[in-house]
Amino acid sequence: MEPIQISLLILLVTAFVIYRQLRVRPTAGSAVLYTAAIMIGIGVVSGGLIDDRHLAVSVAMLLVEAGSAVALGAWRAATVRVWMDDSGVTWSKATGWTMLVWLASIASRVGLYFAGDYLGLTLSTGGILLFVGLTLGAQSYLVARRGRALTGAARRPDNFVR
C-alpha cells in the first residue's frame, strides 16, 4: 500500500474507534485491543521506525512517541465514563473531555511528526501505525480494567484455595 492509502486507512480506523467510543458499549469487549495489536504489528513489520542515518536521535524519538502514545491513551481512559448496570454488566462511554484529549493526542502526533522532520529523520507510516495502535491499546486496556474493578473480577475471592 502507498503511504497516502495507509494514512487514510489509519484516519478511517481512528474515526471509527472514536465514533464507537461516543456510544454506550460494554467494557468487556476486546475488539479494539485486537485492532490495536494488529496496528502495532503492522507498524513494526513495515519498518522505517528507526532511521539508520541518525540512529541515536531516531531511537530517542521512537521512545518519546511510544511513551506519549501510552500516556495519552491513559489520559483518555481516565476521562471515559464507566459504570455497572443492575445486571452486573459494565459499560463505558466517552465524554466531552475524552474528545478534547483525542484532539491533544492528534496535535501531539502532528507535533512529533514535524519534530522528526525538523531533525532530519526519514518518516514512515509505520510510526503512525505504532503510535495509534499503542494509544488505542492503552486506552482500551485501562477502560476494560476499570470495568473489571467495578465487578470485582480483578480481585481474588476471599475463599480462594491455593
Secondary structure, 3 states (H helix, E strand, C coil): CCHHHHHHHHHHHHHHHHHHHCCCEECCCCHHHHHHHHHHHHHHHCCCCCCHHHHHHHHHHHHHHHHHHHHHHHHHHHHCEEEECCCCCEEEECCHHHHHHHHHHHHHHHHHHHHHHHCCCCCCHHHHHHHHHHHHHHHHHHHHHHHHHHHCCCCCCCCCCC
